[in-house]
Amino acid sequence: MVYSLKEAAQAVGVGKPAILKSIQKGKVSAQKNEHGQWEIDPGELHRVYPSISRSTKGTVSGKQQETTKEMSILEQEVSFLRERLRDKESQIEDLRTERDRLLQVIENQAGTVKRNRTDSENGNHAAACAC
């Protein structure tokens, strides 16, 4: 029995390009049959790549489940952080509005003080001239 390129890749849990590259680099010996398909001796393949056992396949599935759980947790965290970001952006906008309002109050008061000062200076000048 010999492996095709696809069967060899499945037997060791890597992609077909990895097996083909190993053949081309001479790491794994293989021949092409009359149809131009690669034929790989299992012994030759497993000399370079360990075979995947059934327990390893179960581990891969378990890792996929673990990854799915981690993705779910990360998606929840991203959602939570986006909500916090929206809250912070809203607070920043509220603070800017309040700052602008207070600056307007300060400018109005400064204008009033300046007018009062000018008026009092003009009044003092008039009083001085009346003497």
Z-matrix of the N, CA and C atoms (Angstrom, degrees):
N
C 1 1.439
C 2 1.533 1 109.26
N 3 1.314 2 116.43 1 138.54
C 4 1.462 3 122.41 2 176.28
C 5 1.527 4 108.41 3 -127.16
N 6 1.326 5 114.35 4 155.88
C 7 1.463 6 119.98 5 177.14
C 8 1.511 7 109.99 6 -92.15
N 9 1.334 8 115.89 7 145.49
C 10 1.461 9 120.26 8 164.86
C 11 1.532 10 105.87 9 -81.46
N 12 1.287 11 117.58 10 173.31
C 13 1.457 12 120.89 11 179.30
C 14 1.530 13 110.45 12 -59.55
N 15 1.324 14 116.63 13 -43.61
C 16 1.464 15 121.52 14 179.58
C 17 1.526 16 111.00 15 -64.21
N 18 1.318 17 116.75 16 -45.90
C 19 1.468 18 120.79 17 -179.36
C 20 1.525 19 111.10 18 -64.24
N 21 1.321 20 116.33 19 -38.62
C 22 1.467 21 120.06 20 178.41
C 23 1.524 22 110.44 21 -63.73
N 24 1.325 23 116.61 22 -43.69
C 25 1.466 24 120.80 23 179.33
C 26 1.525 25 110.48 24 -61.72
N 27 1.316 26 116.85 25 -42.89
C 28 1.469 27 120.54 26 179.23
C 29 1.523 28 111.39 27 -66.68
N 30 1.311 29 116.96 28 -37.16
C 31 1.463 30 121.10 29 -176.70
C 32 1.526 31 112.50 30 -65.99
N 33 1.335 32 116.19 31 -28.45
C 34 1.467 33 118.94 32 -177.78
C 35 1.526 34 113.14 33 -113.52
N 36 1.319 35 117.03 34 -0.64
C 37 1.460 36 120.64 35 174.69
C 38 1.509 37 115.65 36 73.77
N 39 1.319 38 116.49 37 32.45
C 40 1.461 39 120.40 38 175.05
C 41 1.528 40 107.85 39 -126.73
N 42 1.314 41 116.52 40 171.96
C 43 1.453 42 120.29 41 179.81
C 44 1.527 43 111.83 42 -80.07
N 45 1.323 44 114.52 43 159.69
C 46 1.463 45 119.86 44 177.46
C 47 1.532 46 112.07 45 -57.96
N 48 1.346 47 118.53 46 -38.25
C 49 1.469 48 118.01 47 179.22
C 50 1.536 49 112.80 48 -60.64
N 51 1.325 50 117.19 49 -34.23
C 52 1.471 51 120.03 50 179.71
C 53 1.525 52 110.41 51 -66.90
N 54 1.337 53 116.69 52 -41.59
C 55 1.471 54 120.44 53 178.85
C 56 1.525 55 109.75 54 -65.59
N 57 1.328 56 116.77 55 -44.90
C 58 1.452 57 121.44 56 -179.46
C 59 1.534 58 110.73 57 -61.41
N 60 1.324 59 116.62 58 -41.74
C 61 1.458 60 120.19 59 178.37
C 62 1.522 61 110.73 60 -62.53
N 63 1.331 62 116.89 61 -40.23
C 64 1.472 63 120.49 62 178.13
C 65 1.523 64 111.20 63 -63.77
N 66 1.322 65 116.23 64 -37.64
C 67 1.473 66 120.25 65 177.53
C 68 1.526 67 109.44 66 -65.88
N 69 1.330 68 116.32 67 -47.40
C 70 1.457 69 120.94 68 -177.25
C 71 1.529 70 112.19 69 -64.46
N 72 1.332 71 117.34 70 -32.76
C 73 1.468 72 121.12 71 178.42
C 74 1.522 73 111.90 72 -82.70
N 75 1.339 74 117.00 73 -6.85
C 76 1.453 75 120.57 74 178.56
C 77 1.520 76 114.35 75 85.19
N 78 1.319 77 117.23 76 9.82
C 79 1.469 78 119.83 77 178.76
C 80 1.523 79 111.11 78 -73.52
N 81 1.327 80 115.96 79 -33.72
C 82 1.462 81 122.24 80 179.08
C 83 1.525 82 107.45 81 -122.98
N 84 1.321 83 116.62 82 128.59
C 85 1.463 84 120.08 83 177.59
C 86 1.518 85 109.52 84 -82.83
N 87 1.318 86 116.06 85 138.19
C 88 1.460 87 121.50 86 178.47
C 89 1.522 88 108.67 87 -156.60
N 90 1.335 89 115.72 88 158.21
C 91 1.462 90 120.84 89 177.97
C 92 1.524 91 108.08 90 -127.92
N 93 1.316 92 114.62 91 155.33
C 94 1.457 93 119.32 92 173.65
C 95 1.516 94 108.15 93 -94.04
N 96 1.328 95 116.30 94 139.85
C 97 1.465 96 120.60 95 178.44
C 98 1.534 97 109.72 96 -84.56
N 99 1.333 98 116.49 97 -173.92
C 100 1.466 99 120.79 98 -177.10
C 101 1.528 100 113.24 99 -65.01
N 102 1.332 101 116.72 100 -16.51
C 103 1.475 102 121.09 101 178.89
C 104 1.532 103 111.95 102 -96.09
N 105 1.320 104 116.19 103 2.46
C 106 1.462 105 120.69 104 179.94
C 107 1.527 106 113.85 105 81.85
N 108 1.341 107 116.17 106 12.25
C 109 1.465 108 120.88 107 179.48
C 110 1.525 109 109.31 108 -92.91
N 111 1.329 110 116.22 109 145.47
C 112 1.456 111 120.35 110 177.97
C 113 1.511 112 111.02 111 -72.19
N 114 1.322 113 115.91 112 138.34
C 115 1.464 114 122.74 113 173.07
C 116 1.526 115 106.70 114 -120.58
N 117 1.336 116 114.62 115 121.62
C 118 1.468 117 119.73 116 -174.68
C 119 1.518 118 108.33 117 -120.24
N 120 1.314 119 116.52 118 125.01
C 121 1.458 120 121.35 119 177.19
C 122 1.534 121 108.58 120 -69.09
N 123 1.330 122 118.29 121 129.42
C 124 1.466 123 120.62 122 -179.18
C 125 1.532 124 113.09 123 -55.57
N 126 1.328 125 117.28 124 -40.76
C 127 1.462 126 120.00 125 179.15
C 128 1.518 127 111.78 126 -61.32
N 129 1.323 128 115.76 127 -40.71
C 130 1.461 129 121.07 128 179.34
C 131 1.532 130 110.52 129 -66.91
N 132 1.316 131 115.93 130 -41.65
C 133 1.465 132 119.93 131 179.29
C 134 1.533 133 111.28 132 -62.96
N 135 1.331 134 115.16 133 -47.25
C 136 1.463 135 119.74 134 -175.45
C 137 1.539 136 112.40 135 -76.63
N 138 1.313 137 117.12 136 -9.67
C 139 1.453 138 120.23 137 171.62
C 140 1.526 139 109.44 138 -66.88
N 141 1.331 140 116.38 139 -32.19
C 142 1.463 141 122.12 140 -177.89
C 143 1.535 142 111.20 141 -100.50
N 144 1.323 143 116.33 142 -42.29
C 145 1.468 144 121.60 143 -177.08
C 146 1.524 145 109.80 144 -115.74
N 147 1.326 146 118.25 145 130.18
C 148 1.473 147 119.06 146 174.88
C 149 1.527 148 109.45 147 -71.26
N 150 1.318 149 115.25 148 147.68
C 151 1.462 150 118.49 149 179.01
C 152 1.523 151 109.02 150 -77.00
N 153 1.308 152 114.72 151 154.81
C 154 1.466 153 120.08 152 176.83
C 155 1.515 154 107.66 153 -86.58
N 156 1.318 155 116.31 154 123.19
C 157 1.460 156 120.01 155 177.44
C 158 1.518 157 108.57 156 -85.38
N 159 1.290 158 117.07 157 168.70
C 160 1.464 159 120.90 158 179.46
C 161 1.523 160 110.37 159 -64.02
N 162 1.328 161 117.43 160 -36.37
C 163 1.462 162 119.66 161 179.45
C 164 1.518 163 110.58 162 -66.15
N 165 1.325 164 117.48 163 -33.93
C 166 1.456 165 120.58 164 177.48
C 167 1.514 166 110.27 165 -67.03
N 168 1.326 167 116.81 166 -38.93
C 169 1.455 168 119.98 167 177.76
C 170 1.514 169 110.07 168 -62.28
N 171 1.313 170 117.36 169 -39.57
C 172 1.459 171 121.12 170 176.87
C 173 1.508 172 110.95 171 -64.41
N 174 1.312 173 116.80 172 -37.03
C 175 1.461 174 121.29 173 178.32
C 176 1.514 175 110.00 174 -65.68
N 177 1.318 176 116.78 175 -40.67
C 178 1.456 177 120.00 176 177.71
C 179 1.517 178 109.42 177 -59.98
N 180 1.329 179 116.72 178 -45.11
C 181 1.451 180 120.33 179 179.02
C 182 1.521 181 110.34 180 -62.63
N 183 1.334 182 116.72 181 -41.55
C 184 1.461 183 120.88 182 177.31
C 185 1.511 184 111.34 183 -62.69
N 186 1.325 185 116.41 184 -38.96
C 187 1.467 186 119.81 185 178.07
C 188 1.523 187 110.32 186 -66.05
N 189 1.317 188 116.40 187 -36.86
C 190 1.456 189 119.60 188 177.95
C 191 1.528 190 110.22 189 -64.10
N 192 1.325 191 116.61 190 -41.19
C 193 1.464 192 120.02 191 177.84
C 194 1.521 193 110.56 192 -64.28
N 195 1.320 194 116.52 193 -42.35
C 196 1.461 195 121.38 194 178.77
C 197 1.529 196 109.97 195 -62.74
N 198 1.328 197 116.28 196 -42.54
C 199 1.459 198 120.78 197 178.72
C 200 1.522 199 110.39 198 -63.41
N 201 1.329 200 117.11 199 -39.49
C 202 1.455 201 121.10 200 178.48
C 203 1.524 202 110.38 201 -62.90
N 204 1.331 203 116.85 202 -42.53
C 205 1.468 204 120.25 203 177.26
C 206 1.520 205 110.61 204 -62.33
N 207 1.343 206 116.10 205 -45.61
C 208 1.459 207 120.21 206 -179.94
C 209 1.520 208 110.67 207 -61.52
N 210 1.322 209 117.36 208 -40.47
C 211 1.461 210 121.17 209 178.37
C 212 1.525 211 110.32 210 -62.04
N 213 1.321 212 116.29 211 -42.36
C 214 1.460 213 120.88 212 179.22
C 215 1.523 214 110.63 213 -61.79
N 216 1.322 215 116.30 214 -44.75
C 217 1.467 216 120.64 215 178.96
C 218 1.527 217 109.98 216 -62.94
N 219 1.326 218 116.69 217 -43.35
C 220 1.460 219 120.37 218 -179.82
C 221 1.530 220 111.33 219 -65.46
N 222 1.325 221 117.55 220 -38.17
C 223 1.460 222 120.61 221 177.49
C 224 1.522 223 110.70 222 -63.65
N 225 1.346 224 116.86 223 -40.00
C 226 1.464 225 120.32 224 177.11
C 227 1.519 226 110.70 225 -63.89
N 228 1.327 227 115.90 226 -42.05
C 229 1.458 228 120.56 227 179.69
C 230 1.528 229 110.77 228 -64.25
N 231 1.310 230 116.97 229 -42.42
C 232 1.465 231 120.65 230 178.33
C 233 1.526 232 109.83 231 -61.88
N 234 1.321 233 117.05 232 -42.79
C 235 1.463 234 121.22 233 178.66
C 236 1.525 235 110.67 234 -61.23
N 237 1.334 236 116.55 235 -45.07
C 238 1.455 237 121.88 236 178.66
C 239 1.526 238 110.62 237 -61.47
N 240 1.329 239 117.12 238 -44.69
C 241 1.464 240 120.89 239 -178.86
C 242 1.527 241 111.67 240 -67.15
N 243 1.310 242 117.18 241 -35.33
C 244 1.466 243 119.84 242 176.78
C 245 1.528 244 110.46 243 -64.67
N 246 1.326 245 116.11 244 -40.56
C 247 1.464 246 120.53 245 178.02
C 248 1.527 247 110.37 246 -63.20
N 249 1.336 248 116.66 247 -43.37
C 250 1.476 249 120.58 248 177.65
C 251 1.520 250 110.37 249 -62.31
N 252 1.325 251 116.58 250 -39.49
C 253 1.457 252 120.75 251 179.03
C 254 1.525 253 110.59 252 -62.43
N 255 1.341 254 116.98 253 -43.33
C 256 1.462 255 120.14 254 177.65
C 257 1.526 256 110.47 255 -61.43
N 258 1.330 257 117.35 256 -41.08
C 259 1.468 258 120.88 257 177.62
C 260 1.526 259 110.72 258 -61.13
N 261 1.326 260 116.54 259 -45.52
C 262 1.470 261 120.63 260 -179.31
C 263 1.524 262 110.79 261 -64.76
N 264 1.322 263 117.11 262 -39.77
C 265 1.465 264 120.19 263 178.47
C 266 1.525 265 110.25 264 -63.68
N 267 1.330 266 116.58 265 -38.83
C 268 1.458 267 121.35 266 177.76
C 269 1.526 268 110.40 267 -65.17
N 270 1.325 269 117.36 268 -42.37
C 271 1.468 270 120.96 269 177.65
C 272 1.524 271 110.87 270 -62.80
N 273 1.309 272 116.77 271 -41.68
C 274 1.467 273 120.78 272 179.03
C 275 1.528 274 110.08 273 -61.89
N 276 1.322 275 116.98 274 -42.97
C 277 1.463 276 120.55 275 179.46
C 278 1.528 277 110.50 276 -64.14
N 279 1.336 278 117.48 277 -41.35
C 280 1.474 279 121.30 278 177.18
C 281 1.526 280 110.42 279 -61.78
N 282 1.321 281 117.27 280 -43.24
C 283 1.459 282 121.15 281 179.65
C 284 1.527 283 111.47 282 -65.53
N 285 1.305 284 118.10 283 -37.94
C 286 1.462 285 120.98 284 177.46
C 287 1.526 286 110.95 285 -64.75
N 288 1.321 287 115.46 286 -42.17
C 289 1.469 288 120.02 287 178.34
C 290 1.523 289 110.29 288 -61.70
N 291 1.329 290 116.38 289 -45.31
C 292 1.468 291 120.73 290 178.74
C 293 1.523 292 111.09 291 -64.05
N 294 1.326 293 117.96 292 -41.10
C 295 1.457 294 121.88 293 176.97
C 296 1.519 295 111.23 294 -59.60
N 297 1.331 296 115.92 295 -46.25
C 298 1.460 297 120.19 296 -179.81
C 299 1.532 298 111.14 297 -62.62
N 300 1.333 299 116.84 298 -39.43
C 301 1.464 300 121.13 299 178.62
C 302 1.524 301 110.24 300 -64.25
N 303 1.336 302 117.21 301 -44.75
C 304 1.458 303 120.91 302 -179.70
C 305 1.528 304 111.44 303 -66.67
N 306 1.316 305 118.14 304 -37.70
C 307 1.459 306 120.83 305 176.09
C 308 1.526 307 110.67 306 -62.37
N 309 1.307 308 116.52 307 -38.86
C 310 1.463 309 120.61 308 177.85
C 311 1.524 310 110.49 309 -64.11
N 312 1.342 311 116.61 310 -42.18
C 313 1.465 312 120.67 311 177.66
C 314 1.527 313 110.04 312 -60.94
N 315 1.337 314 116.73 313 -45.46
C 316 1.462 315 121.46 314 179.90
C 317 1.523 316 110.60 315 -62.13
N 318 1.306 317 117.07 316 -44.00
C 319 1.467 318 120.55 317 179.82
C 320 1.519 319 110.71 318 -64.00
N 321 1.333 320 117.72 319 -40.46
C 322 1.467 321 121.17 320 178.03
C 323 1.522 322 110.66 321 -63.90
N 324 1.323 323 116.51 322 -43.89
C 325 1.466 324 120.11 323 179.34
C 326 1.521 325 110.94 324 -66.09
N 327 1.311 326 116.90 325 -39.78
C 328 1.461 327 120.26 326 178.35
C 329 1.515 328 110.13 327 -63.56
N 330 1.303 329 117.78 328 -39.96
C 331 1.470 330 121.69 329 177.48
C 332 1.514 331 111.02 330 -64.20
N 333 1.319 332 117.37 331 -40.72
C 334 1.460 333 121.68 332 178.90
C 335 1.520 334 110.39 333 -65.08
N 336 1.324 335 117.72 334 -44.21
C 337 1.461 336 122.24 335 178.52
C 338 1.518 337 109.78 336 -61.60
N 339 1.318 338 117.30 337 -43.32
C 340 1.460 339 121.52 338 -178.99
C 341 1.528 340 110.43 339 -64.21
N 342 1.344 341 117.61 340 -42.20
C 343 1.467 342 121.15 341 179.16
C 344 1.530 343 109.91 342 -65.13
N 345 1.330 344 116.01 343 -43.35
C 346 1.465 345 119.66 344 179.82
C 347 1.523 346 110.33 345 -62.81
N 348 1.304 347 116.13 346 -40.78
C 349 1.462 348 121.31 347 -179.85
C 350 1.529 349 110.28 348 -64.66
N 351 1.333 350 115.53 349 -43.95
C 352 1.463 351 120.33 350 179.15
C 353 1.516 352 110.00 351 -64.67
N 354 1.343 353 115.97 352 -43.70
C 355 1.467 354 120.00 353 179.46
C 356 1.527 355 110.91 354 -62.04
N 357 1.337 356 116.78 355 -41.86
C 358 1.467 357 119.36 356 -178.75
C 359 1.517 358 110.62 357 -69.37
N 360 1.331 359 117.41 358 -35.78
C 361 1.457 360 120.20 359 177.65
C 362 1.522 361 109.98 360 -65.98
N 363 1.310 362 117.16 361 -41.13
C 364 1.462 363 120.89 362 177.69
C 365 1.512 364 111.03 363 -66.07
N 366 1.320 365 116.91 364 -37.41
C 367 1.460 366 121.14 365 178.47
C 368 1.518 367 110.58 366 -67.94
N 369 1.311 368 118.57 367 -40.94
C 370 1.462 369 121.95 368 177.91
C 371 1.509 370 110.69 369 -64.95
N 372 1.315 371 116.69 370 -39.27
C 373 1.449 372 121.27 371 179.73
C 374 1.532 373 110.41 372 -64.21
N 375 1.329 374 115.15 373 -42.00
C 376 1.466 375 119.78 374 179.57
C 377 1.529 376 109.40 375 -65.59
N 378 1.313 377 115.89 376 -39.60
C 379 1.456 378 119.68 377 179.44
C 380 1.519 379 109.76 378 -65.61
N 381 1.313 380 116.60 379 -38.46
C 382 1.454 381 120.42 380 -179.91
C 383 1.527 382 110.47 381 -67.04
N 384 1.306 383 118.05 382 -35.32
C 385 1.445 384 121.68 383 -178.46
C 386 1.534 385 110.25 384 -74.26
N 387 1.297 386 118.85 385 -28.81
C 388 1.445 387 122.62 386 -178.81
C 389 1.534 388 111.07 387 -70.39
N 390 1.255 389 116.90 388 -19.16
C 391 1.460 390 119.33 389 -178.58
C 392 1.458 391 112.44 390 -73.26
